[in-house]
Amino acid sequence: MARARSLVLVNTGHGKGKSSSAFGVMGRGWARGWRVGVVQFIKGGQWKTGERKLADHLGIEWHTLGDGFTWESTDLDESAAKGRHAWEVARAKLASGDYDLLILDELTYAVTFGWVPVEEVVAGIRERAEHTNVVITGRDAAPELVEVADTVTEMRKIKHAFDQGITAKKGIEF
């Protein structure tokens, strides 16, 4: 069996664990001496997440380029502009050859919301530096993203604390 030069993983679905899984790969890559980068498409800079604290501690490059969840946005045009900018940053990093692993957290939403054409994302993934592995997260991954990926995992919600009125818990959700 041949060993791929690099892989594309997609973590999608409506269950919990898409980003958590990606950040597990982040830690694993860092532990192997990889150059790792993260681009977040939805979360804004006001989010103080545990995974960001870990990345800062490890010296992992991290870009939080969104402005928060779209249902909280007061200016969807600005949200779209930030999503397009995040893709421009991500595409440059994909092509740069500077990374062994890039995590494109919540990228699927930039496609789903129409901020970035799926064909452009697929082209950026296909044209990435040969040794750059990619993890893409977010619900409702477009069929074209599923097709370009080597591994696709769908997280399916069976039960979630939020449905019982329990809010996000620091250390579990963020």
Buried (B, 14 or more C-beta within 10 A) or exposed (E): EEEEEBBBBBBBBEBBBBBBBBBEBBBEBBEEEBBBBBBBBBBBEEBEBBBBEBBEEEEBBBBBBBBBBBEEBEEEEEBBEBBBBBBEBBBEBBEEEBBBBBBBBBBBBBBBBEBBEBEEBBEBBEEBBEEBBBBBBBBEBBEBBEEBBEEBBBBEEEEEEEEEEEEEEEEEBB
